[in-house]
């Protein structure tokens, strides 16, 4: 399974979340399978987006696209960090 971990600060979480939700169909078409949103415990506007993708190529193509660069600008995203990951193992305890 391919995953992407994105850590970024946003200007205001409610505004960012509105844009994030509006982009759901775009993300799905691009190959996003599932996601989790987390925030830093003491920083409400520092967001972690962890998602599963059909492939890392699809994820890179999407996250580096001009369309998404513009969406991030509209959403008030500051300096996102993208980490592309391949799953080694998972389990439940």
Buried (B, 14 or more C-beta within 10 A) or exposed (E): EBBBBBBBBBEEBEEBBEBBEEBEEBBEEBBBEEBEBEEEEEEEBBBBBBBBBEEBEBBBEBBEEEEBEEBBEBBBBEEBEBEBBEEEEEEEE
